[in-house]
Amino acid sequence: MGEIEIRWATIDDARGIAIVHVETWKAAYRGLVDDQLLESLTVDEREAGWSRRIASLAGHPSDSSSGTSHRLLVAEAGDRTIGWASFGAGRDEGMAHLGELSGLYVHPEYWSKQVGHVLITRVEKELLLAGWAEAFLWVLDGNDRAILFYEQHGWHADGTEKFVDTRGAHRLHEVRHRRRLR
């Protein structure tokens, strides 16, 4: 596979991030999420969303006091985006005092090849540097592969659950995990 490079996302990364996002959803969530929802996901639609999001982060990639709530890292091997992670202040009501890992996706071709480990290690370091001693994340209930990955990295379910509505009235059941960072 070669060297994994982790860096801040730029607008030029939107398509690669979208590809990882869509292909990972389709592989990881098959059987957990309605097939119709998975098949409706398109790289073009996700790319447009990621382009807007990255543009909103411009100039604030590593400044937690900028008012930009979340930051975005990409993992590359050669010139290919193989993963990404989003993180920042807790977005849930009453949780801004904690850091949040809001997304970590690795292209299925790179599962179990240390990409996720490198990404989560960097995110935890960045959260600490931003001043958070503890962080949380949400994981889809039944996504045993992801749950095992997070548990192996010291994240544990805290008993909190939520249901998230998606387009087409699909509901996702998520479980919160937390970790002390220092």
N, CA, C and O of each residue as an XYZ file, in Angstrom:
728
protein
N       0.818     -1.191      0.000
C       0.000      0.000      0.000
C       0.856      1.246      0.000
O       0.464      2.252     -0.591
N       1.988      1.218      0.628
C       2.828      2.408      0.688
C       2.518      3.258      1.909
O       1.759      2.861      2.792
N       3.112      4.409      1.934
C       2.977      5.351      3.044
C       1.582      5.973      3.084
O       1.021      6.326      2.047
N       1.031      6.101      4.287
C      -0.240      6.796      4.481
C       0.077      8.217      4.903
O       0.784      8.435      5.886
N      -0.448      9.191      4.157
C      -0.267     10.594      4.518
C      -1.584     11.120      5.068
O      -2.638     10.923      4.463
N      -1.524     11.792      6.218
C      -2.691     12.440      6.814
C      -2.466     13.942      6.713
O      -1.420     14.449      7.118
N      -3.458     14.653      6.168
C      -3.335     16.103      6.028
C      -4.712     16.739      6.087
O      -5.734     16.058      6.001
N      -4.718     18.070      6.236
C      -5.981     18.809      6.246
C      -6.595     18.764      4.851
O      -5.886     18.851      3.849
N      -7.907     18.627      4.793
C      -8.619     18.571      3.523
C      -8.620     19.929      2.834
O      -8.643     20.974      3.485
N      -8.594     19.896      1.521
C      -8.759     21.096      0.694
C      -9.950     20.856     -0.227
O     -10.465     19.742     -0.312
N     -10.377     21.898     -0.905
C     -11.512     21.792     -1.818
C     -11.265     20.738     -2.894
O     -12.212     20.120     -3.380
N     -10.022     20.529     -3.266
C      -9.689     19.527     -4.284
C      -9.931     18.099     -3.811
O      -9.912     17.170     -4.618
N     -10.156     17.915     -2.518
C     -10.383     16.580     -1.950
C     -11.840     16.162     -1.951
O     -12.151     15.022     -1.608
N     -12.743     17.061     -2.329
C     -14.174     16.787     -2.195
C     -14.601     15.500     -2.898
O     -15.351     14.706     -2.330
N     -14.133     15.286     -4.124
C     -14.560     14.084     -4.853
C     -14.015     12.816     -4.184
O     -14.753     11.844     -4.020
N     -12.763     12.815     -3.806
C     -12.194     11.643     -3.147
C     -12.893     11.327     -1.828
O     -13.136     10.162     -1.511
N     -13.214     12.367     -1.064
C     -13.943     12.177      0.192
C     -15.320     11.594     -0.101
O     -15.771     10.685      0.597
N     -15.992     12.112     -1.131
C     -17.326     11.625     -1.502
C     -17.283     10.159     -1.928
O     -18.170      9.385     -1.566
N     -16.270      9.775     -2.686
C     -16.140      8.374     -3.109
C     -15.997      7.474     -1.890
O     -16.682      6.457     -1.780
N     -15.110      7.846     -0.979
C     -14.919      7.049      0.239
C     -16.223      6.987      1.026
O     -16.609      5.923      1.511
N     -16.901      8.123      1.154
C     -18.142      8.196      1.921
C     -19.201      7.240      1.362
O     -19.763      6.431      2.101
N     -19.466      7.336      0.071
C     -20.506      6.520     -0.562
C     -20.132      5.041     -0.552
O     -20.950      4.203     -0.172
N     -18.928      4.713     -0.958
C     -18.543      3.298     -1.051
C     -18.458      2.651      0.325
O     -18.752      1.464      0.468
N     -18.063      3.410      1.331
C     -18.008      2.856      2.685
C     -19.412      2.625      3.223
O     -19.679      1.581      3.819
N     -20.316      3.585      3.021
C     -21.709      3.375      3.449
C     -22.257      2.095      2.817
O     -22.850      1.264      3.506
N     -22.060      1.938      1.515
C     -22.627      0.785      0.815
C     -22.049     -0.537      1.309
O     -22.752     -1.547      1.332
N     -20.792     -0.541      1.699
C     -20.163     -1.772      2.187
C     -20.450     -2.013      3.670
O     -20.783     -3.131      4.063
N     -20.322     -0.983      4.483
C     -20.429     -1.154      5.934
C     -21.860     -1.243      6.429
O     -22.128     -1.907      7.431
N     -22.786     -0.584      5.740
C     -24.145     -0.479      6.262
C     -25.140     -1.416      5.578
O     -26.329     -1.398      5.897
N     -24.656     -2.238      4.635
C     -25.539     -3.202      3.966
C     -26.115     -4.129      5.032
O     -25.370     -4.726      5.809
N     -27.430     -4.250      5.069
C     -28.096     -5.075      6.069
C     -28.470     -4.302      7.325
O     -29.269     -4.778      8.131
N     -27.899     -3.115      7.499
C     -28.214     -2.274      8.655
C     -29.074     -1.081      8.273
O     -29.826     -0.548      9.089
N     -28.948     -0.672      7.017
C     -29.662      0.479      6.481
C     -30.441     -0.012      5.263
O     -29.981     -0.891      4.534
N     -31.605      0.556      5.053
C     -32.454      0.188      3.932
C     -31.672      0.230      2.615
O     -30.995      1.214      2.321
N     -31.770     -0.838      1.831
C     -31.058     -0.915      0.554
C     -31.419      0.234     -0.378
O     -30.565      0.725     -1.117
N     -32.671      0.665     -0.350
C     -33.105      1.776     -1.212
C     -32.321      3.045     -0.881
O     -31.923      3.778     -1.786
N     -32.098      3.305      0.388
C     -31.311      4.471      0.787
C     -29.876      4.326      0.293
O     -29.318      5.268     -0.270
N     -29.278      3.163      0.498
C     -27.893      2.952      0.063
C     -27.747      3.118     -1.440
O     -26.787      3.732     -1.905
N     -28.687      2.577     -2.203
C     -28.601      2.670     -3.657
C     -28.852      4.085     -4.159
O     -28.448      4.422     -5.272
N     -29.507      4.913     -3.362
C     -29.780      6.291     -3.781
C     -28.582      7.221     -3.578
O     -28.582      8.347     -4.075
N     -27.576      6.763     -2.864
C     -26.400      7.597     -2.616
C     -25.599      7.766     -3.900
O     -25.345      6.799     -4.618
N     -25.204      9.010     -4.182
C     -24.387      9.245     -5.370
C     -23.139     10.039     -5.001
O     -23.164     10.897     -4.118
N     -22.073      9.739     -5.685
C     -20.823     10.460     -5.469
C     -20.991     11.931     -5.842
O     -20.495     12.806     -5.133
N     -21.684     12.215     -6.946
C     -21.858     13.608     -7.370
C     -22.574     14.436     -6.302
O     -22.165     15.558     -6.003
N     -23.636     13.882     -5.735
C     -24.376     14.599     -4.693
C     -23.503     14.814     -3.455
O     -23.473     15.907     -2.891
N     -22.808     13.784     -3.047
C     -21.926     13.910     -1.874
C     -20.771     14.870     -2.159
O     -20.362     15.631     -1.282
N     -20.256     14.833     -3.371
C     -19.163     15.747     -3.723
C     -19.612     17.199     -3.576
O     -18.872     18.022     -3.037
N     -20.802     17.517     -4.046
C     -21.313     18.885     -3.928
C     -21.413     19.292     -2.462
O     -21.038     20.406     -2.096
N     -21.913     18.397     -1.634
C     -22.007     18.691     -0.202
C     -20.648     18.876      0.443
O     -20.456     19.786      1.249
N     -19.711     18.022      0.095
C     -18.365     18.135      0.661
C     -17.661     19.392      0.154
O     -16.908     20.019      0.898
N     -17.895     19.762     -1.090
C     -17.297     21.004     -1.607
C     -17.763     22.197     -0.785
O     -16.958     23.050     -0.410
N     -19.071     22.259     -0.502
C     -19.600     23.361      0.321
C     -19.012     23.332      1.729
O     -18.633     24.366      2.278
N     -18.944     22.154      2.292
C     -18.431     22.038      3.665
C     -16.961     22.431      3.747
O     -16.570     23.176      4.646
N     -16.156     21.948      2.834
C     -14.725     22.275      2.844
C     -14.523     23.766      2.618
O     -13.673     24.383      3.260
N     -15.298     24.348      1.710
C     -15.193     25.796      1.462
C     -15.494     26.580      2.736
O     -14.874     27.614      2.983
N     -16.433     26.102      3.546
C     -16.771     26.803      4.789
C     -15.652     26.692      5.821
O     -15.572     27.502      6.745
N     -14.793     25.694      5.664
C     -13.674     25.501      6.591
C     -12.429     26.277      6.165
O     -11.475     26.383      6.936
N     -12.427     26.817      4.954
C     -11.238     27.483      4.414
C     -10.715     28.532      5.383
O     -11.462     29.376      5.879
N      -9.430     28.458      5.636
C      -8.786     29.421      6.523
C      -8.839     29.038      7.982
O      -8.233     29.709      8.817
N      -9.558     27.963      8.313
C      -9.700     27.570      9.714
C      -9.392     26.092      9.945
O     -10.056     25.469     10.774
N      -8.430     25.510      9.261
C      -8.275     24.059      9.362
C      -7.865     23.565     10.735
O      -8.138     22.413     11.072
N      -7.225     24.391     11.534
C      -6.746     23.856     12.809
C      -6.967     24.823     13.962
O      -6.311     24.697     14.995
N      -7.868     25.781     13.816
C      -8.097     26.784     14.845
C      -9.459     26.567     15.482
O     -10.479     26.942     14.904
N      -9.488     25.964     16.669
C     -10.762     25.661     17.312
C     -11.467     26.913     17.794
O     -12.649     26.843     18.130
N     -10.796     28.060     17.842
C     -11.447     29.288     18.295
C     -12.019     30.089     17.133
O     -12.508     31.200     17.339
N     -11.970     29.551     15.921
C     -12.368     30.291     14.729
C     -13.873     30.382     14.542
O     -14.349     31.149     13.705
N     -14.624     29.607     15.313
C     -16.053     29.548     15.095
C     -16.438     28.422     14.147
O     -17.621     28.118     13.997
N     -15.471     27.811     13.520
C     -15.724     26.656     12.678
C     -15.819     25.448     13.596
O     -14.871     25.133     14.315
N     -16.953     24.778     13.573
C     -17.183     23.750     14.578
C     -16.379     22.475     14.351
O     -15.930     21.853     15.314
N     -16.191     22.079     13.108
C     -15.506     20.815     12.867
C     -14.450     20.966     11.791
O     -14.561     21.786     10.880
N     -13.418     20.142     11.929
C     -12.302     20.142     10.992
C     -12.250     18.810     10.281
O     -12.880     17.844     10.713
N     -11.500     18.751      9.191
C     -11.538     17.584      8.322
C     -10.132     17.199      7.886
O      -9.383     18.015      7.348
N      -9.793     15.940      8.130
C      -8.519     15.369      7.702
C      -8.781     14.330      6.613
O      -9.823     13.674      6.608
N      -7.835     14.188      5.698
C      -7.900     13.115      4.711
C      -6.682     12.220      4.859
O      -5.603     12.660      5.258
N      -6.883     10.960      4.530
C      -5.795      9.988      4.464
C      -5.580      9.663      3.000
O      -6.529      9.384      2.268
N      -4.323      9.700      2.578
C      -3.979      9.406      1.189
C      -2.921      8.320      1.119
O      -2.069      8.197      1.998
N      -2.996      7.539      0.055
C      -1.944      6.599     -0.318
C      -1.642      6.926     -1.770
O      -2.494      6.753     -2.641
N      -0.437      7.395     -2.028
C      -0.134      7.887     -3.371
C      -0.967      9.122     -3.615
O      -0.941     10.056     -2.814
N      -1.702      9.142     -4.703
C      -2.558     10.294     -4.992
C      -4.041      9.966     -4.793
O      -4.907     10.674     -5.309
N      -4.335      8.904     -4.052
C      -5.714      8.458     -3.846
C      -6.177      8.735     -2.416
O      -5.477      8.409     -1.457
N      -7.353      9.334     -2.279
C      -7.972      9.492     -0.963
C      -8.494      8.134     -0.539
O      -9.285      7.514     -1.249
N      -8.043      7.665      0.637
C      -8.440      6.339      1.112
C      -9.205      6.402      2.434
O      -9.679      5.381      2.934
N      -9.323      7.611      2.996
C     -10.075      7.757      4.232
C     -10.170      9.216      4.613
O      -9.496     10.070      4.036
N     -11.018      9.494      5.592
C     -11.152     10.850      6.104
C     -11.750     10.799      7.504
O     -12.362      9.810      7.906
N     -11.554     11.893      8.234
C     -12.126     12.015      9.577
C     -12.516     13.463      9.828
O     -11.803     14.390      9.446
N     -13.659     13.641     10.476
C     -14.173     14.956     10.841
C     -14.327     15.002     12.357
O     -14.759     14.029     12.976
N     -13.969     16.144     12.952
C     -14.001     16.235     14.416
C     -14.021     17.688     14.857
O     -13.725     18.595     14.079
N     -14.373     17.891     16.107
C     -14.403     19.233     16.684
C     -15.205     19.237     17.964
O     -15.260     18.230     18.670
N     -15.827     20.362     18.271
C     -16.631     20.499     19.484
C     -17.886     19.631     19.378
O     -18.454     19.476     18.297
N     -18.303     19.077     20.495
C     -19.521     18.287     20.524
C     -20.709     19.075     20.004
O     -20.966     20.190     20.457
N     -21.430     18.502     19.058
C     -22.555     19.196     18.420
C     -23.876     18.988     19.143
O     -24.809     19.766     18.944
N     -23.979     17.967     19.971
C     -25.226     17.701     20.676
C     -25.439     18.736     21.770
O     -24.487     19.281     22.328
N     -26.698     18.993     22.063
C     -27.035     19.965     23.098
C     -26.344     19.601     24.413
O     -26.425     18.466     24.882
N     -25.667     20.584     24.990
C     -24.983     20.393     26.261
C     -23.671     19.628     26.177
O     -23.112     19.263     27.211
N     -23.161     19.373     24.967
C     -21.952     18.550     24.815
C     -20.773     19.313     24.217
O     -19.762     18.694     23.884
N     -20.867     20.630     24.072
C     -19.785     21.403     23.462
C     -18.518     21.401     24.312
O     -17.446     21.753     23.820
N     -18.628     21.009     25.581
C     -17.447     20.933     26.442
C     -16.617     19.677     26.162
O     -15.527     19.513     26.712
N     -17.135     18.794     25.308
C     -16.419     17.584     24.898
C     -16.067     17.681     23.422
O     -16.746     18.360     22.652
N     -15.003     16.999     23.041
C     -14.696     16.870     21.625
C     -15.594     15.809     21.023
O     -16.145     14.963     21.727
N     -15.733     15.867     19.711
C     -16.541     14.867     19.016
C     -15.816     14.392     17.762
O     -15.339     15.200     16.966
N     -15.741     13.097     17.600
C     -15.322     12.481     16.347
C     -16.616     12.265     15.569
O     -17.344     11.306     15.827
N     -16.901     13.148     14.623
C     -18.199     13.124     13.944
C     -18.232     12.212     12.726
O     -19.309     11.893     12.223
N     -17.087     11.794     12.256
C     -17.054     10.852     11.142
C     -15.657     10.325     10.922
O     -14.687     11.082     10.965
N     -15.550      9.038     10.687
C     -14.277      8.420     10.318
C     -14.615      7.302      9.343
O     -15.257      6.315      9.702
N     -14.175      7.475      8.120
C     -14.476      6.504      7.072
C     -13.189      6.126      6.349
O     -12.359      6.977      6.030
N     -13.049      4.829      6.102
C     -11.919      4.296      5.346
C     -12.496      3.479      4.195
O     -13.391      2.657      4.393
N     -11.975      3.714      2.987
C     -12.450      2.976      1.820
C     -12.346      1.476      2.116
O     -11.338      1.029      2.664
N     -13.375      0.690      1.760
C     -13.371     -0.743      2.058
C     -12.135     -1.499      1.576
O     -11.741     -2.483      2.202
N     -11.517     -1.063      0.482
C     -10.296     -1.726      0.006
C      -9.148     -1.585      1.001
O      -8.161     -2.316      0.917
N      -9.273     -0.649      1.944
C      -8.188     -0.373      2.890
C      -8.548     -0.728      4.325
O      -7.832     -0.353      5.254
N      -9.651     -1.447      4.518
C     -10.003     -1.911      5.851
C      -8.919     -2.873      6.344
O      -8.354     -3.645      5.569
N      -8.647     -2.809      7.624
C      -7.671     -3.688      8.294
C      -6.256     -3.501      7.754
O      -5.455     -4.436      7.757
N      -5.951     -2.280      7.288
C      -4.610     -1.986      6.787
C      -4.005     -0.774      7.501
O      -3.143     -0.088      6.952
N      -4.460     -0.522      8.721
C      -3.912      0.525      9.594
C      -4.343      1.951      9.260
O      -3.942      2.881      9.960
N      -5.142      2.152      8.221
C      -5.563      3.498      7.849
C      -6.439      4.094      8.949
O      -6.231      5.235      9.361
N      -7.406      3.334      9.418
C      -8.272      3.800     10.497
C      -7.491      4.101     11.752
O      -7.760      5.092     12.431
N      -6.519      3.252     12.072
C      -5.681      3.470     13.253
C      -4.914      4.791     13.146
O      -4.872      5.569     14.099
N      -4.321      5.031     12.002
C      -3.560      6.266     11.803
C      -4.489      7.481     11.902
O      -4.134      8.486     12.517
N      -5.667      7.389     11.303
C      -6.621      8.505     11.362
C      -7.104      8.775     12.785
O      -7.090      9.924     13.226
N      -7.531      7.744     13.509
C      -8.085      7.975     14.840
C      -7.012      8.467     15.804
O      -7.289      9.277     16.689
N      -5.797      7.980     15.630
C      -4.691      8.455     16.467
C      -4.455      9.946     16.232
O      -4.242     10.696     17.185
N      -4.490     10.374     14.992
C      -4.301     11.798     14.683
C      -5.462     12.635     15.215
O      -5.242     13.713     15.766
N      -6.687     12.153     15.057
C      -7.853     12.879     15.562
C      -7.757     13.047     17.078
O      -7.989     14.139     17.596
N      -7.419     11.978     17.785
C      -7.299     12.067     19.239
C      -6.234     13.094     19.639
O      -6.424     13.847     20.594
N      -5.131     13.122     18.921
C      -4.078     14.108     19.185
C      -4.597     15.529     18.948
O      -4.362     16.420     19.764
N      -5.299     15.740     17.835
C      -5.833     17.069     17.520
C      -6.878     17.516     18.539
O      -6.920     18.687     18.915
N      -7.715     16.591     18.981
C      -8.712     16.927     20.004
C      -8.031     17.361     21.301
O      -8.451     18.324     21.942
N      -6.983     16.643     21.675
C      -6.209     17.020     22.874
C      -5.569     18.397     22.709
O      -5.622     19.227     23.617
N      -4.970     18.632     21.557
C      -4.337     19.928     21.298
C      -5.347     21.069     21.346
O      -5.001     22.196     21.701
N      -6.596     20.775     20.988
C      -7.654     21.793     21.016
C      -8.214     21.992     22.424
O      -9.042     22.876     22.646
N      -7.760     21.166     23.378
C      -8.145     21.376     24.768
C      -9.189     20.437     25.332
O      -9.618     20.614     26.472
N      -9.613     19.440     24.565
C     -10.611     18.513     25.084
C      -9.939     17.331     25.767
O      -9.061     16.691     25.189
N     -10.353     17.041     27.000
C      -9.824     15.907     27.749
C     -10.639     14.642     27.494
O     -10.197     13.534     27.797
N     -11.830     14.824     26.935
C     -12.720     13.691     26.675
C     -13.466     13.956     25.374
O     -13.701     15.104     24.998
N     -13.833     12.874     24.697
C     -14.544     13.019     23.428
C     -15.585     11.918     23.298
O     -15.567     10.926     24.027
N     -16.489     12.120     22.355
C     -17.510     11.111     22.067
C     -17.673     10.965     20.562
O     -17.193     11.787     19.782
N     -18.357      9.908     20.178
C     -18.709      9.637     18.792
C     -20.019      8.867     18.786
O     -20.421      8.291     19.796
N     -20.670      8.865     17.650
C     -21.874      8.057     17.445
C     -21.553      6.987     16.422
O     -20.899      7.257     15.415
N     -22.019      5.757     16.682
C     -21.800      4.654     15.753
C     -23.137      3.961     15.515
O     -23.944      3.816     16.433
N     -23.360      3.537     14.281
C     -24.594      2.867     13.919
C     -24.716      1.560     14.695
O     -23.818      0.718     14.657
N     -25.833      1.401     15.396
C     -26.071      0.169     16.143
C     -26.026     -1.017     15.187
O     -26.653     -0.986     14.128
N     -25.299     -2.045     15.548
C     -25.154     -3.221     14.696
C     -23.933     -3.176     13.793
O     -23.609     -4.173     13.149
N     -23.251     -2.042     13.732
C     -22.036     -1.937     12.922
C     -20.883     -2.510     13.749
O     -20.023     -1.784     14.248
N     -20.899     -3.833     13.873
C     -19.968     -4.523     14.771
C     -18.511     -4.278     14.421
O     -17.672     -4.188     15.318
N     -18.196     -4.169     13.154
C     -16.811     -3.908     12.736
C     -16.321     -2.583     13.304
O     -15.228     -2.515     13.864
N     -17.130     -1.521     13.162
C     -16.756     -0.200     13.672
C     -16.723     -0.202     15.198
O     -15.809      0.364     15.797
N     -17.706     -0.829     15.825
C     -17.746     -0.870     17.294
C     -16.487     -1.544     17.828
O     -15.875     -1.042     18.770
N     -16.098     -2.656     17.252
C     -14.877     -3.346     17.676
C     -13.656     -2.453     17.470
O     -12.789     -2.382     18.341
N     -13.581     -1.776     16.337
C     -12.470     -0.866     16.057
C     -12.383      0.214     17.143
O     -11.311      0.450     17.699
N     -13.505      0.864     17.440
C     -13.495      1.928     18.449
C     -13.140      1.378     19.828
O     -12.374      2.000     20.564
N     -13.686      0.227     20.178
C     -13.363     -0.364     21.478
C     -11.876     -0.699     21.582
O     -11.275     -0.523     22.642
N     -11.287     -1.174     20.503
C      -9.851     -1.472     20.498
C      -9.015     -0.206     20.687
O      -7.849     -0.283     21.074
N      -9.607      0.956     20.416
C      -8.918      2.237     20.578
C      -9.365      2.972     21.836
O      -9.114      4.169     21.977
N     -10.031      2.262     22.756
C     -10.360      2.828     24.054
C     -11.683      3.560     24.151
O     -11.954      4.195     25.170
N     -12.506      3.494     23.132
C     -13.833      4.119     23.147
C     -14.836      3.072     23.612
O     -14.781      1.915     23.196
N     -15.769      3.498     24.495
C     -16.748      2.546     25.031
C     -18.138      3.156     25.065
O     -18.304      4.348     25.322
N     -19.145      2.307     24.798
C     -20.538      2.757     24.832
C     -20.850      3.308     26.220
O     -20.454      2.734     27.234
N     -21.573      4.443     26.248
C     -21.934      5.041     27.530
C     -23.416      4.894     27.854
O     -23.897      5.481     28.824
N     -24.150      4.111     27.048
C     -25.562      3.856     27.311
C     -26.517      4.832     26.649
O     -27.731      4.682     26.785
N     -26.005      5.829     25.937
C     -26.859      6.810     25.283
C     -27.118      6.382     23.839
O     -26.204      5.966     23.127
N     -28.374      6.492     23.424
C     -28.772      6.134     22.070
C     -29.587      7.260     21.465
O     -30.157      8.081     22.183
N     -29.641      7.295     20.134
C     -30.515      8.247     19.451
C     -30.934      7.663     18.113
O     -30.315      6.735     17.591
N     -32.000      8.232     17.577
C     -32.468      7.872     16.252
C     -32.339      9.108     15.371
O     -32.779     10.197     15.739
N     -31.730      8.925     14.204
C     -31.494     10.021     13.278
C     -32.328      9.768     12.032
O     -32.256      8.696     11.431
N     -33.118     10.763     11.648
C     -33.923     10.650     10.434
C     -33.069     11.014      9.231
O     -32.326     11.995      9.258
N     -33.179     10.222      8.184
C     -32.480     10.493      6.932
C     -33.526     10.759      5.859
O     -34.728     10.672      6.111
N     -33.058     11.080      4.675
C     -34.021     11.329      3.590
C     -34.837     10.062      3.340
O     -34.367      8.944      3.552
N     -36.049     10.267      2.891
C     -36.917      9.127      2.621
C     -37.496      8.516      3.882
O     -37.989      7.388      3.849
N     -37.445      9.237      4.993
C     -38.020      8.807      6.274
C     -37.344      7.560      6.842
O     -37.961      6.810      7.598
N     -36.099      7.341      6.486
C     -35.350      6.239      7.075
C     -34.802      6.700      8.419
O     -34.371      7.845      8.555
N     -34.816      5.818      9.407
C     -34.301      6.152     10.733
C     -33.076      5.285     11.017
O     -33.081      4.074     10.799
N     -32.034      5.939     11.507
C     -30.808      5.237     11.876
C     -30.706      5.225     13.399
O     -30.879      6.254     14.053
N     -30.426      4.063     13.948
C     -30.258      3.897     15.388
C     -28.759      3.969     15.703
O     -27.980      3.132     15.246
N     -28.369      4.971     16.484
C     -26.959      5.173     16.805
C     -26.722      5.061     18.305
O     -27.595      5.368     19.116
N     -25.528      4.616     18.650
C     -25.112      4.438     20.037
C     -23.879      5.314     20.266
O     -22.966      5.354     19.443
N     -23.875      6.011     21.400
C     -22.749      6.911     21.695
C     -21.642      6.164     22.435
O     -21.893      5.361     23.334
N     -20.397      6.462     22.017
C     -19.192      5.957     22.663
C     -18.379      7.157     23.137
O     -18.392      8.220     22.517
N     -17.675      6.965     24.245
C     -16.849      8.051     24.791
C     -15.462      7.523     25.130
O     -15.238      6.322     25.275
N     -14.535      8.483     25.249
C     -13.159      8.129     25.612
C     -12.496      9.317     26.281
O     -12.599     10.452     25.817
N     -11.804      9.030     27.396
C     -10.921     10.041     27.991
C      -9.679     10.088     27.126
O      -9.137      9.052     26.744
N      -9.232     11.293     26.818
C      -8.091     11.469     25.933
C      -6.787     11.674     26.700
O      -5.702     11.514     26.141
N      -6.894     12.023     27.966
C      -5.685     12.149     28.801
C      -5.951     11.673     30.179
O      -5.057     11.701     31.025
